[in-house]
Amino acid sequence: MENNIIIPKSSLDFLHQLKENNNKPWFETNKPKYLIELNHIETFAGALLHELSKTDVLKTTSGKKSVYRIYRDIRFSKDKTPFKTFWGGSYTRATKERRGGYYFHLEQGNSFFGGGFWGPNAADLKRIRNEFAHDAEPMQKILQSKSFVTNFGTLQGEQLKTAPKGFDVNHEAIDLLRYKQFLVIKRFTDDEVLSPLFLEQALETFKNMRPFFDYMSEVLTTDINGASIL
């Protein structure tokens, strides 16, 4: 573990300055500073990718490729500010056998690491719900485990207000069946982000998502009888 790799305070401070000066002239004037801070984030993301790759198989090839562009797509947005005010990035799991993705978001006062299924397609969502309706116990055990509760609290994501079509509103697993997204999130204070131990904490956070990912991967790569659909 490369514990000497940190998120410097200047990387969060730059975002705060950008938030107060979210315009192209200011950014162009301060672009050399931006590139220095971006390098810090890419270095951290690369070290985290290296460590995470020891226990998972990832498609993302480098820290640089994991970090999102700072430029916002404003074509269809009412918010016309040109730049994001956070450092964000993700790692994609490799092959059809491994589902779910890792995400990190670094921002002064609003840093978190997350993972899961942000926008499952209709077929995946139906398969997940059918599994929960058939036997919700494996997922409930994961969500009630000490590791999950300590790190993530509860499963998060958008939910229907009533039962999804084709499912009984009184089903014993209705709380799971209502989910449209399946997300796990752990938040960090600024002090935690800037700590020399943050790389290790970030790695452990992602590793603690694996029981959830592995279960969902098994569901999404098999039919209701457990036979592979790959």
Backbone bond lengths (Angstrom), bond angles and torsions (degrees), N, CA, C in turn:
res aa  C-N    CA-C-N  psi(-1)  N-CA   C-N-CA  omega(-1)  CA-C   N-CA-C  phi
1 M - - - 1.459 - - 1.530 109.46 -
2 E 1.329 116.00 126.47 1.462 120.65 -177.28 1.534 109.24 -90.45
3 N 1.324 115.17 79.18 1.457 119.90 -174.71 1.526 113.95 -70.48
4 N 1.335 117.31 -9.15 1.460 119.49 177.77 1.527 111.12 -80.07
5 I 1.322 118.11 -7.35 1.457 121.50 178.87 1.522 108.37 -89.97
6 I 1.327 115.59 119.08 1.463 121.17 -173.49 1.527 110.63 -130.74
7 I 1.321 114.65 168.36 1.463 121.91 166.86 1.530 106.05 -94.34
8 P 1.326 119.56 111.33 1.469 119.85 -179.47 1.528 111.95 -73.77
9 K 1.311 115.85 153.58 1.459 121.20 179.74 1.529 111.20 -57.91
10 S 1.311 115.99 -33.03 1.465 120.37 -178.93 1.526 112.42 -61.24
11 S 1.339 116.73 -27.35 1.470 119.55 -179.84 1.522 111.71 -70.26
12 L 1.340 116.46 -36.04 1.460 119.91 175.21 1.527 111.07 -77.28
13 D 1.312 116.27 -36.68 1.464 120.35 179.25 1.530 110.72 -62.66
14 F 1.322 116.86 -38.46 1.463 119.76 179.20 1.527 110.77 -60.76
15 L 1.321 116.27 -41.35 1.466 120.14 179.35 1.520 111.24 -62.70
16 H 1.329 116.47 -39.12 1.463 120.48 178.53 1.529 110.08 -63.50
17 Q 1.326 116.57 -42.17 1.465 120.91 178.19 1.526 111.14 -65.02
18 L 1.331 115.43 -39.54 1.456 120.06 178.98 1.528 111.14 -64.76
19 K 1.326 116.23 -38.31 1.455 120.48 179.77 1.524 110.91 -62.16
20 E 1.333 116.26 -33.12 1.460 120.74 -179.07 1.526 112.09 -86.28
21 N 1.335 116.23 -11.66 1.469 120.70 -178.02 1.529 109.53 -138.00
22 N 1.332 115.48 54.38 1.460 119.75 -172.73 1.532 110.10 -83.17
23 N 1.331 114.49 76.09 1.461 120.89 178.84 1.523 109.34 -150.52
24 K 1.307 116.31 157.70 1.460 121.03 -173.77 1.525 113.97 -66.49
25 P 1.326 120.80 -40.39 1.479 119.12 178.82 1.534 112.58 -59.51
26 W 1.344 116.64 -45.42 1.471 119.39 179.23 1.521 110.20 -62.71
27 F 1.313 116.78 -44.06 1.458 120.27 -177.78 1.528 111.05 -62.81
28 E 1.315 117.43 -43.17 1.470 120.27 -179.61 1.522 110.76 -63.23
29 T 1.325 116.44 -38.43 1.467 120.36 178.15 1.521 111.05 -65.41
30 N 1.329 115.94 -35.16 1.468 121.34 -175.79 1.524 113.38 -102.75
31 K 1.323 116.74 14.87 1.462 119.27 -177.02 1.531 113.39 -62.21
32 P 1.339 119.57 -37.80 1.470 118.24 176.30 1.532 112.30 -57.62
33 K 1.320 116.27 -39.03 1.468 120.09 178.14 1.528 109.94 -67.76
34 Y 1.334 116.22 -40.95 1.462 120.80 177.89 1.521 110.73 -57.76
35 L 1.327 117.26 -44.14 1.464 120.89 -177.60 1.525 111.71 -65.28
36 I 1.320 117.25 -34.13 1.465 120.85 176.51 1.525 110.04 -64.79
37 E 1.347 115.70 -46.52 1.467 119.76 -179.01 1.528 111.15 -68.69
38 L 1.318 116.42 -37.50 1.468 119.72 177.25 1.521 110.49 -60.32
39 N 1.304 117.17 -38.93 1.465 120.71 178.47 1.530 111.30 -62.66
40 H 1.340 116.49 -39.13 1.473 119.65 176.55 1.528 110.55 -60.29
41 I 1.342 116.45 -44.74 1.464 120.99 -177.93 1.521 110.57 -67.13
42 E 1.321 117.53 -42.79 1.459 121.21 179.53 1.529 111.16 -64.93
43 T 1.325 116.96 -36.52 1.459 120.80 177.79 1.525 110.72 -65.34
44 F 1.335 115.35 -44.75 1.469 119.87 177.29 1.523 110.25 -62.31
45 A 1.325 116.99 -46.05 1.467 121.39 -179.01 1.523 110.96 -62.81
46 G 1.336 116.83 -35.57 1.456 120.37 177.87 1.518 112.25 -68.45
47 A 1.330 116.74 -39.42 1.464 120.50 178.29 1.528 110.36 -66.80
48 L 1.337 116.63 -40.40 1.462 120.79 178.51 1.532 110.20 -65.67
49 L 1.320 117.01 -41.16 1.469 121.41 177.21 1.524 111.02 -61.13
50 H 1.322 116.26 -42.45 1.466 121.38 179.96 1.528 111.03 -60.54
51 E 1.321 116.26 -45.13 1.463 120.44 -179.08 1.526 111.45 -70.82
52 L 1.333 116.84 -41.98 1.456 120.40 -178.98 1.527 111.56 -65.49
53 S 1.319 116.42 -31.64 1.466 121.19 -179.54 1.528 112.89 -67.18
54 K 1.323 117.03 -13.11 1.464 120.56 177.01 1.522 111.64 -73.83
55 T 1.343 116.81 -20.11 1.462 120.15 -176.73 1.525 113.03 -125.09
56 D 1.323 117.87 -1.62 1.459 121.50 178.27 1.525 108.42 -145.99
57 V 1.325 116.38 161.99 1.465 121.73 179.40 1.518 107.32 -107.17
58 L 1.330 115.97 117.63 1.458 121.32 -172.32 1.524 111.80 -118.93
59 K 1.322 114.56 144.88 1.458 121.21 178.39 1.530 111.07 -82.33
60 T 1.319 117.11 -30.28 1.462 122.58 -179.74 1.524 109.39 -62.44
61 T 1.317 116.89 130.15 1.467 120.63 -170.58 1.523 115.13 -98.83
62 S 1.328 118.01 -15.85 1.470 118.95 -178.29 1.518 110.20 -160.23
63 G 1.333 114.60 160.72 1.452 119.43 175.59 1.513 110.99 -61.88
64 K 1.327 116.43 -38.27 1.463 120.48 -179.95 1.517 111.21 -59.91
65 K 1.334 116.86 -41.59 1.458 120.22 -178.35 1.525 112.73 -76.63
66 S 1.314 116.39 -16.13 1.468 119.04 179.83 1.515 112.37 -81.38
67 V 1.332 117.43 -26.73 1.466 121.35 -173.75 1.528 110.32 -81.41
68 Y 1.318 115.88 132.13 1.466 121.30 -179.36 1.525 111.28 -72.92
69 R 1.313 115.56 153.85 1.462 121.49 174.44 1.528 110.08 -64.51
70 I 1.328 115.71 146.86 1.460 121.16 -179.56 1.531 111.29 -77.65
71 Y 1.317 116.02 -17.32 1.456 120.78 -175.19 1.532 110.85 -80.77
72 R 1.314 117.11 129.81 1.460 122.07 178.85 1.522 110.73 -83.58
73 D 1.319 116.24 147.30 1.454 121.96 171.00 1.520 107.03 -89.23
74 I 1.329 116.05 105.42 1.472 120.25 -173.13 1.530 112.32 -103.10
75 R 1.325 117.41 8.20 1.467 120.39 -174.82 1.520 112.77 -58.60
76 F 1.320 117.42 -39.99 1.460 120.88 -175.95 1.529 111.86 -118.17
77 S 1.316 116.04 23.38 1.461 120.79 -176.60 1.524 111.43 -114.05
78 K 1.338 115.68 141.02 1.459 119.58 174.46 1.523 111.02 -71.56
79 D 1.328 115.74 -26.44 1.470 121.57 177.48 1.529 108.10 -82.72
80 K 1.310 116.75 111.10 1.470 120.94 -175.34 1.531 113.00 -98.51
81 T 1.347 117.89 10.85 1.466 117.93 174.61 1.523 108.63 -63.70
82 P 1.331 117.98 134.08 1.467 120.56 -168.73 1.521 116.35 -80.53
83 F 1.332 118.17 -15.30 1.464 119.05 -172.34 1.531 112.56 -126.60
84 K 1.333 115.72 144.99 1.458 121.13 172.16 1.521 108.64 -70.96
85 T 1.303 116.34 150.26 1.466 119.96 -179.62 1.526 110.46 -113.05
86 F 1.319 115.21 33.71 1.460 121.69 175.36 1.517 108.49 -149.10
87 W 1.325 115.33 159.49 1.462 121.28 169.54 1.518 107.31 -95.49
88 G 1.304 117.07 122.84 1.460 119.84 -179.55 1.516 111.37 -133.03
89 G 1.318 115.43 156.75 1.452 119.41 177.97 1.512 110.99 -172.58
90 S 1.321 115.62 172.63 1.461 119.41 -177.35 1.517 111.17 -151.99
91 Y 1.326 114.49 160.37 1.465 123.33 174.38 1.525 107.81 -123.09
92 T 1.318 115.88 131.39 1.464 121.50 -179.34 1.520 109.93 -100.48
93 R 1.316 116.38 131.15 1.463 120.79 177.11 1.530 109.30 -73.56
94 A 1.322 116.59 146.77 1.459 121.72 -172.85 1.522 112.56 -93.46
95 T 1.295 115.90 149.87 1.465 129.01 176.34 1.525 111.20 71.19
96 K 1.312 115.55 160.50 1.467 122.20 -179.18 1.526 112.20 -68.27
97 E 1.318 116.86 -15.92 1.459 120.39 -178.25 1.525 112.64 -76.57
98 R 1.329 116.59 -20.81 1.465 120.51 -175.96 1.526 109.48 -113.76
99 R 1.309 115.99 115.69 1.450 120.86 -177.94 1.527 110.19 -110.51
100 G 1.334 114.77 161.40 1.459 119.83 -177.78 1.515 110.81 97.01
101 G 1.319 116.50 160.44 1.449 120.94 179.94 1.509 111.45 -144.73
102 Y 1.340 115.84 154.20 1.459 122.66 179.89 1.530 109.74 -99.68
103 Y 1.317 117.63 141.64 1.471 121.98 -178.26 1.526 109.37 -137.96
104 F 1.346 115.73 141.98 1.464 119.18 173.29 1.527 110.01 -129.26
105 H 1.315 115.29 146.22 1.465 123.38 -176.95 1.522 107.12 -139.18
106 L 1.308 116.84 117.08 1.456 122.40 -178.35 1.522 109.57 -118.07
107 E 1.326 115.31 120.15 1.461 121.41 -176.06 1.520 108.17 -158.46
108 Q 1.297 116.75 140.48 1.458 120.59 -179.08 1.529 110.12 -56.58
109 G 1.327 116.25 118.01 1.453 121.53 179.01 1.515 114.96 78.53
110 N 1.323 117.88 3.55 1.474 119.86 -176.80 1.529 110.84 -153.62
111 S 1.317 116.71 55.62 1.466 120.73 179.57 1.514 110.05 -101.23
112 F 1.321 115.60 137.74 1.459 119.74 177.75 1.520 110.64 -155.81
113 F 1.321 114.70 156.15 1.461 122.02 173.79 1.525 106.63 -117.98
114 G 1.304 116.26 136.78 1.451 119.58 -176.01 1.517 111.84 -142.43
115 G 1.314 113.58 175.20 1.451 119.21 177.47 1.513 110.13 -170.11
116 G 1.318 115.52 167.66 1.446 118.97 176.30 1.505 112.97 133.01
117 F 1.341 114.48 -139.03 1.453 121.97 -170.73 1.526 107.83 -131.63
118 W 1.333 115.76 98.29 1.462 122.13 -172.25 1.525 111.49 -76.13
119 G 1.332 116.56 -43.54 1.457 120.20 -177.10 1.514 112.25 -139.50
120 P 1.333 117.82 67.28 1.468 119.04 -179.35 1.529 111.21 -61.09
121 N 1.338 115.69 139.54 1.463 118.38 178.57 1.529 109.71 -71.10
122 A 1.330 115.66 172.01 1.464 120.38 -173.52 1.525 112.15 -60.35
123 A 1.338 116.55 -39.66 1.466 120.14 -178.50 1.525 110.97 -66.90
124 D 1.346 116.83 -43.72 1.464 120.40 179.06 1.526 110.82 -64.57
125 L 1.327 116.03 -42.71 1.459 119.86 -178.41 1.537 110.60 -63.69
126 K 1.316 116.45 -40.84 1.464 120.00 177.77 1.521 110.95 -64.24
127 R 1.339 116.64 -41.99 1.464 120.19 179.99 1.529 110.82 -62.87
128 I 1.326 116.97 -43.84 1.464 121.36 179.31 1.526 110.67 -61.75
129 R 1.321 116.19 -46.18 1.468 119.68 -179.29 1.522 111.69 -64.95
130 N 1.327 116.57 -39.36 1.468 119.40 177.64 1.527 110.87 -61.28
131 E 1.335 116.05 -37.62 1.464 119.88 179.46 1.526 110.37 -67.55
132 F 1.325 116.35 -44.48 1.462 119.93 178.49 1.525 110.87 -61.36
133 A 1.317 116.07 -40.32 1.464 119.96 -179.80 1.525 111.05 -67.13
134 H 1.328 115.40 -34.34 1.469 120.56 -179.40 1.527 111.61 -74.91
135 D 1.347 115.62 -45.24 1.473 120.04 -178.07 1.525 109.19 -161.74
136 A 1.307 116.60 97.97 1.467 121.83 -177.32 1.522 113.23 -86.25
137 E 1.320 116.90 -8.78 1.465 120.00 -172.96 1.527 114.00 -58.86
138 P 1.351 120.07 -44.31 1.469 118.71 179.97 1.536 112.85 -57.84
139 M 1.334 117.46 -43.87 1.461 119.83 178.32 1.520 111.02 -67.59
140 Q 1.312 117.55 -40.54 1.459 120.10 179.23 1.519 111.67 -61.76
141 K 1.327 117.37 -37.28 1.467 120.79 177.36 1.518 111.15 -63.91
142 I 1.342 116.61 -40.38 1.465 120.45 178.20 1.525 110.27 -63.77
143 L 1.330 116.32 -47.00 1.461 120.84 -176.78 1.525 112.72 -68.65
144 Q 1.323 117.16 -23.47 1.468 121.26 -179.24 1.525 112.59 -97.44
145 S 1.329 116.74 -2.47 1.462 119.76 -178.74 1.528 110.58 -67.23
146 K 1.318 115.78 152.23 1.468 120.85 -178.71 1.516 111.16 -59.73
147 S 1.332 116.62 -41.94 1.458 120.84 -179.08 1.522 111.15 -61.64
148 F 1.331 117.36 -44.46 1.465 120.30 -178.38 1.524 110.76 -67.25
149 V 1.317 116.52 -48.69 1.465 120.22 -177.16 1.522 111.03 -62.35
150 T 1.345 116.73 -41.72 1.469 120.94 -179.27 1.525 111.49 -63.60
151 N 1.322 116.42 -41.03 1.466 120.44 -175.82 1.519 114.21 -86.24
152 F 1.330 116.67 -40.84 1.459 119.53 -168.27 1.530 114.21 -121.35
153 G 1.306 117.26 -11.21 1.460 119.40 -179.40 1.515 111.30 75.96
154 T 1.308 116.32 -89.87 1.458 121.41 -179.03 1.526 110.12 -134.04
155 L 1.316 115.66 163.23 1.461 121.05 172.60 1.523 108.44 -65.30
156 Q 1.338 116.49 139.25 1.456 120.68 -178.49 1.525 110.47 -122.53
157 G 1.330 116.25 169.66 1.450 121.79 -179.65 1.517 111.19 131.94
158 E 1.325 116.01 162.74 1.460 121.11 179.60 1.528 110.83 -63.49
159 Q 1.340 114.90 145.61 1.455 120.36 179.67 1.529 110.52 -133.55
160 L 1.316 115.30 151.45 1.454 120.67 171.60 1.523 109.04 -71.86
161 K 1.318 117.43 154.97 1.456 120.87 177.03 1.527 111.56 -82.04
162 T 1.332 115.36 -20.59 1.456 119.89 179.05 1.529 108.39 -131.78
163 A 1.315 116.89 -168.55 1.465 120.26 -179.11 1.526 110.33 -73.97
164 P 1.333 117.78 143.98 1.466 119.43 173.66 1.523 110.37 -66.13
165 K 1.315 115.28 155.02 1.465 120.81 -178.29 1.528 110.62 -56.00
166 G 1.328 115.20 130.81 1.457 120.64 177.96 1.515 114.50 93.70
167 F 1.347 116.24 -0.79 1.464 119.95 -178.60 1.525 110.07 -123.19
168 D 1.302 116.08 145.23 1.462 122.96 -177.71 1.524 110.44 -74.86
169 V 1.321 116.43 129.24 1.458 120.99 179.59 1.525 111.32 -62.90
170 N 1.329 116.97 -21.17 1.468 121.07 179.84 1.527 112.65 -97.04
171 H 1.329 117.18 10.00 1.464 120.08 179.17 1.530 109.72 -59.45
172 E 1.315 116.70 142.09 1.474 120.45 -177.02 1.527 112.90 -63.78
173 A 1.326 117.41 -20.46 1.469 121.25 178.96 1.520 111.81 -106.15
174 I 1.337 117.34 25.17 1.465 120.33 -174.63 1.529 112.41 -59.51
175 D 1.333 117.77 -31.91 1.464 120.26 179.38 1.529 111.35 -61.50
176 L 1.330 117.59 -35.85 1.461 121.30 176.41 1.523 111.45 -79.50
177 L 1.315 116.80 -37.53 1.458 121.02 -176.48 1.523 112.56 -64.82
178 R 1.311 117.75 -24.09 1.471 121.23 -178.36 1.535 113.00 -75.29
179 Y 1.318 117.57 -18.63 1.462 119.54 -176.28 1.529 111.96 -65.19
180 K 1.338 115.35 137.80 1.473 122.71 171.97 1.528 110.82 -106.86
181 Q 1.317 115.49 -19.92 1.463 123.55 175.54 1.526 107.10 -129.91
182 F 1.331 115.44 155.41 1.465 120.21 -179.12 1.525 107.40 -133.44
183 L 1.339 115.60 97.48 1.455 121.10 -171.39 1.524 111.45 -125.24
184 V 1.328 115.39 143.74 1.463 121.58 172.31 1.523 107.71 -122.52
185 I 1.315 116.55 132.55 1.463 121.32 -172.42 1.521 110.37 -138.13
186 K 1.321 115.66 136.54 1.462 121.01 172.72 1.525 108.77 -126.91
187 R 1.324 115.93 128.08 1.461 120.95 -177.77 1.533 110.93 -97.62
188 F 1.336 114.34 152.71 1.458 121.09 -178.89 1.523 109.98 -131.34
189 T 1.318 115.88 143.27 1.457 120.86 174.23 1.529 109.39 -76.42
190 D 1.320 116.43 164.51 1.469 120.08 177.14 1.528 110.69 -60.43
191 D 1.321 116.90 -39.80 1.468 120.17 179.64 1.523 110.92 -61.34
192 E 1.330 117.03 -39.61 1.462 120.54 178.20 1.532 110.71 -66.00
193 V 1.327 116.62 -43.01 1.468 120.63 -179.92 1.521 111.34 -61.44
194 L 1.306 116.99 -37.47 1.469 121.36 -176.39 1.526 113.00 -87.30
195 S 1.314 117.06 -3.35 1.466 121.33 -178.62 1.532 111.69 -72.50
196 P 1.333 117.47 147.70 1.464 120.74 174.08 1.532 112.90 -61.86
197 L 1.336 116.65 -16.76 1.463 121.19 -178.99 1.524 112.80 -90.57
198 F 1.344 117.27 1.22 1.458 118.91 -171.13 1.531 113.18 -66.67
199 L 1.308 118.17 -35.42 1.467 120.32 178.49 1.531 109.85 -59.17
200 E 1.316 115.92 -44.13 1.468 120.55 179.00 1.531 110.74 -65.30
201 Q 1.338 116.93 -41.66 1.463 120.44 179.54 1.525 111.42 -65.62
202 A 1.325 116.18 -39.68 1.465 120.52 178.54 1.525 110.70 -63.86
203 L 1.322 116.00 -43.32 1.459 120.46 179.02 1.527 110.67 -61.88
204 E 1.330 117.12 -46.33 1.462 120.37 -179.49 1.530 111.18 -63.18
205 T 1.321 116.84 -35.60 1.460 120.38 177.74 1.521 110.54 -60.98
206 F 1.326 116.56 -47.91 1.462 119.80 179.10 1.525 111.87 -65.64
207 K 1.317 116.82 -40.30 1.472 119.56 -179.91 1.528 111.17 -64.27
208 N 1.331 116.75 -32.57 1.466 120.11 179.55 1.529 112.66 -73.09
209 M 1.332 117.44 -9.06 1.459 120.73 174.52 1.527 112.27 -81.72
210 R 1.314 117.00 -14.54 1.459 120.41 -170.30 1.532 115.22 -61.02
211 P 1.329 121.13 -42.29 1.470 118.07 177.49 1.526 112.29 -57.04
212 F 1.340 116.37 -39.79 1.459 121.93 177.41 1.521 110.42 -65.00
213 F 1.334 116.96 -48.15 1.462 121.35 179.55 1.530 111.42 -61.90
214 D 1.318 116.08 -44.85 1.469 119.65 -175.67 1.525 111.28 -65.41
215 Y 1.322 115.96 -38.96 1.466 119.08 177.76 1.530 110.36 -65.37
216 M 1.330 116.63 -47.98 1.468 120.15 -179.11 1.523 111.16 -64.33
217 S 1.323 117.24 -35.10 1.462 120.61 177.84 1.519 110.80 -64.32
218 E 1.328 115.78 -41.12 1.460 119.49 178.68 1.530 110.90 -63.70
219 V 1.327 116.48 -42.14 1.464 120.38 178.85 1.521 110.77 -62.12
220 L 1.326 117.09 -45.28 1.457 121.25 -172.91 1.525 114.02 -80.44
221 T 1.313 116.87 -5.25 1.467 119.53 177.84 1.531 111.65 -114.13
222 T 1.336 116.55 10.87 1.471 121.25 178.75 1.525 109.14 -136.05
223 D 1.340 115.06 163.67 1.460 118.60 172.68 1.526 109.40 -90.14
224 I 1.314 116.76 -177.03 1.465 120.77 -174.87 1.530 111.79 -63.69
225 N 1.340 116.75 -18.47 1.473 121.03 178.08 1.527 112.60 -92.20
226 G 1.328 116.06 -0.11 1.459 120.21 179.20 1.510 114.94 87.13
227 A 1.326 117.57 8.08 1.475 121.18 178.71 1.523 109.55 -85.99
228 S 1.331 116.19 140.04 1.452 120.94 -178.55 1.520 111.90 -61.84
229 I 1.331 116.48 140.34 1.466 121.82 175.57 1.523 111.41 -111.07
230 L 1.319 116.41 8.31 1.467 120.95 179.51 1.528 111.00 -80.94
